[in-house]
Amino acid sequence: MRKQLQSVAFITFIVVVCLQPEWIYAKKRNAIPSPQQDTQQTNTATNQTTLPLSYQKQAIPTTDSGKVEDQKNEIEWDLAKYTLLLVLVTAILAIASFWQIFISRSTARRQLRAYLYCTTSPNEPLQTNVIPFIIKNSGQTPAYNVVVWIISGIREFPLIRPLVGGNPTNTPSRIAIHSNMDIEINATLPPNITNFRGQNEALYFWGRIEYEDIFRKRHHTNFRFHSFRVGIAKGEFVVTEITPSHEGNEAN
């Protein structure tokens, strides 16, 4: 749509520039007599002097100064109209150009900015009663002042009320994550994990990532995972088949 608008405006500009002088000067040629016409009028006046006085009075034309003045005013009015049209076309072209620059700048920033997201970790937990997760930067530039927190809890499935409250199990200091770089965070299992049976309920992990891109703009990513299977191996709880939830995963 923007390219079409620019094309129409440019064509209008060219047409007006090419045709405006022809319109104006065509009228001017009709309004202002040429030197040949002046010569013919002079010769006619000279020839008229040889006629009798009674015929001379009838042959001398009267000067219509009002008609000439109207034609001049019409030419000036046409010139003003087409000049205004040129100004409007130029303004449209300028606005379209600035809009294109703005769109290009926004697109470049979206392509270059950092994008952080959370996924499950393939690594085995190094501590008991913890589940590792990965925070990864898939963008082209680093993410600064990154803050991540994650909460675990047992809730009904499907959820009747939103997941709120609780104490973050991990709140790292503000760090930077470079492009294609990831960090690992651990989520602690809830204290009531011993009561989890996996029937009409699920073990949830949810949290939030907050960060700043190279353009000093703040972003956030909300994430949520759940699992229905918690087993016991060597006297410790083991959570398997952790999958992303259909809801609770939003980003800006």
N, C-alpha and C positions, 0 to 999 in steps of 0.2 A: 504494500500500500504506500509506503514512504517513497519507494523508487518510482512508482507510477505518478505520485504527486510531483516529484521533482521533474520527471520527464514532461508532464503537462505544463508545468510552470516554465520550464526552459523553452519549450516549443512556443508558448505564448509570448515569451520575451523576444525570441528571434523574429516571430511574425510581426510583432508590433514595431520592432526596430526597423525591419525591412520595409514595411508598408507605410509607416507614419510619414516620412518625408514625401512620398509620392502623393498621398492624400492632401497634404498641406500645400505643397508647391503646385499641385494641379489646380487647386482653387486660387492660389496666388497668381498663377499665370492667367487664369480667366479674369481675375479682378484687376490686375495691373496691366495696362496696355503695353505692347511691345514697341520697340523703336520703329518697326515698319508701320505699325498702326499709327504712331505719332506722325510719321512722314506723310502717310496717306491723308490723315486729318489736316495736316498743314497744307498739303497740296490742294485738298478740297476747299479749305478756307481761302487759299490764294486764288483758286479758280472762281470761287464765289464772288470775289471782288470785281470781276469783269462783268458780273450780271447787274442788271438795274437794281436800284436801291430797294424797290418794292419786293423784288425776288430775293435779295440778300437777307432781308428781315425774316423771310419765311424759311430760308435754308440754314441759317445759323442755329445749331442745336443748343438746347439749354443744358447746362451741367447739372447732373443729378448727384450732388455731393452726399446726400443722405444715403443713397444706395451703395456708394463706394465705402462709406463709413460702416454700414451694416456688414458688408463683405469682410472688411478688416476685422471687425469684432467677432465675426463667425470664425475666421481663421485663428484668431487668438484664443477663442474658446475651445476650438478643436485641439490646439496645441496644449492648452492646460489639461484637457481631459486625457490625452494620450500620455502626457507627462505624469499625471497621477496614476495612470494604469501601469506605467513603467515602475513607479515607486512601489506600488502594491505587489507587482510581480517580483521585484527585487527583495522586498520584505519576506515574501513567501519562500523564496529560495534561501534566504539567510536563516529563517526559522527551521526549514527542513534540514539545512546543513548542521545547525547546532543540535537538532534532535538526533541526527545520525551520529554525531560525535558522542552525545550522551549515551546512546544505545551501545555504541562500540565500546565505550569506557566501562559500562556496566557489564557487558558480556565478557570483556577481558578480566574484570575483577572476579566474576563468577568462575571463570576457568582457572585463574591463578590462586584463588584463596585456598585455605586449608579446610579439609573435611575430616572430622573425627567421628568414629563410630565404635561400638563395642561388639565383641564377638566372644564365643567360648574359646577357651585355651585347650590345645591338644596336650599340654604338659600335665604330668601328674602333680598333685598338690605336694608341696614340700612340708606342709604342716598338717596336723590332724584337724578335722572339723572345718576345713576351709575349701573353697572352690575357686580356682583361678579363672580370671577373665582377661581378655586382651583389648586394649585401647589402641586403635590404629589410625594413622593419618594417611588418607588416600589422596590428599590434595597435592598441588604442585609446590606449595610453599609451607614454611613452618607455622605451627600454631603456638601462640605464646600465652602465658598466664593460665595454663590449663589446670582446672580443678575438677576432680572426679570423686563422686561418692556412690556407694552401692549399698542396698539394704536387702536383707533376706527375711522371709516370713512365710508361715503356712496360712493359706486362705482358702475359701471355698472355690470350687471350679464348676461352672463358670462364675466369674466374679459378679457379686451383687452390688458391691460398693467399690469405689476406686481405692487404689493402693496409696494410702497416705500415712504420714506419721512414721514412728520408728526412729531408731538411732542409726546414723550411717556407720557401716562397719569399716569403711575406709575413707579417709579424708586426707589425701596427700597434699603436700605443699605445692605452691604454684610452680609449674615446670614448663618447659618448652618441648614440643614433639615435632621433629623435623619431617620432611616429606618421606613417605614410605617407611616411616619408623613406627615402632609400636612399643608399648610398655605393658607390663602385667600387673594387675591388681588382684587382691584376694577378697572374697566375700566369706564372712564367717557364718556358719550354719546357726539357725536360731536355737535358743535354749530348749524349746519344746519339741525338738526334732524327734525325741523318743516317742512322742505321741502320734507321729505321722503314720498313717496307714494307707494313704493313696486312694481312698475311696471318697468320691465327691469333693475332693480337695487336692491342692497342688502346692508344691514348694516353689515360691516365687523369688526371683532376684530382680530388683529394679533399681534404677539410679539415674544419674544425670551427669553430663559432661558440659562444662562451661569453658570457653576459650576465646582467644582474640586472634584475628588474622593479621597479615602484614599491613592491611589498610586501616588498622586500629578499630575494627568493628567487632562487637561482641556477638558470639553465636552460642547455641546450646544444642545438645542432643539428648533426648530421653530414650531410655532403653528398658526392656522388660523381657525376662526369660522365665520359663517354668519347667518343672519336671514332676513326673508322677511316680518315679521309681527311686526309692532310697533303700539300699541294702546294708548289710553288716558284713564286713570282711575283717578278720583278725581283730574282732572286738571294736571296730570303728565303722561309723556310718559312711557309706559310699553312695554318691548321687550320680546317676547315669541318665543318658538321653535328655540332656538339657536343650531345649529348643526355644527359639524366639516366639513370643506371644503375638497374636494377631493385632492386639491393641497395645498402646503404651510406647510405641516406637515413633517418635516425631523429632524433627529437626528443623532448624531455620537456616 
